[in-house]
Amino acid sequence: MSSPSLALELRGASFGYEGRAVLQGIDLELERGICYGLVGPNGAGKTTLLRGLLGSLVALAGTRVQHVQRLRYVPQRETLDAAWPLRVQDVVETGAYDRLDLWGRLPRAARERARAALRELGLDDLRCRSFSELSGGQRQRVLLARALAGEPEALLLDEPTSGVDEESSAHILELLQRLARERGLCIAVVSHQREALEASVDRLFALRHGALREVERGVPARTEEPR
């Protein structure tokens, strides 16, 4: 019987493309209330693992079990059509579009949740700014606010600190740790920046030779591309 705190689970899962496994025999349990780091260099299979966790890539072997209903994904970057300039508030509200009423309108409660997410992430003063005008760190916080507007139980983030200055990176990781602790969210951050994650997450895992292993704190990284 699974623990009631489990959010996502991989049991002996292998993932790959065209029948060729990139990751093999992955066993991983992600629980609510914990912030995880999943690290590895470019080409190690981080994107494959992320897709496997999201369920967008079907396992070649083993199983994936999703114990929560509301799983949200925060991409590394979001490219919006310049012909349709969106305000920060508009972008965040799209996170609640699954709550549209019969007339295609966003209910008041959903709008209020989006506004609350803006305030929680310190973006309320920017809500009327164009998303395209924001800095990298500000954009990442907007994408996180968009995910929170959907009332997630689990969040998967792809390189949320890539291309972001050190101060903004630290702020984003601190926010994620707080959200896991205070809201009881399951949060998993995929990144190649081990040192930054090691100081900010509760548990750290590394990809090596197509396998995933938990990292002992203080032990030098040995992540490399799968063979």
Secondary structure as GFF3:
##gff-version 3
##sequence-region A 1 227
A	DSSP	beta_strand	6	17	.	.	.	ID=ss1
A	DSSP	beta_strand	20	31	.	.	.	ID=ss2
A	DSSP	beta_strand	35	39	.	.	.	ID=ss3
A	DSSP	alpha_helix	46	54	.	.	.	ID=ss4
A	DSSP	beta_strand	61	66	.	.	.	ID=ss5
A	DSSP	beta_strand	71	74	.	.	.	ID=ss6
A	DSSP	alpha_helix	88	93	.	.	.	ID=ss7
A	DSSP	three_ten_helix	94	99	.	.	.	ID=ss8
A	DSSP	alpha_helix	108	120	.	.	.	ID=ss9
A	DSSP	three_ten_helix	124	126	.	.	.	ID=ss10
A	DSSP	three_ten_helix	131	133	.	.	.	ID=ss11
A	DSSP	alpha_helix	136	149	.	.	.	ID=ss12
A	DSSP	beta_strand	154	158	.	.	.	ID=ss13
A	DSSP	alpha_helix	166	183	.	.	.	ID=ss14
A	DSSP	beta_strand	186	191	.	.	.	ID=ss15
A	DSSP	alpha_helix	194	198	.	.	.	ID=ss16
A	DSSP	beta_strand	203	208	.	.	.	ID=ss17
A	DSSP	beta_strand	211	214	.	.	.	ID=ss18
###
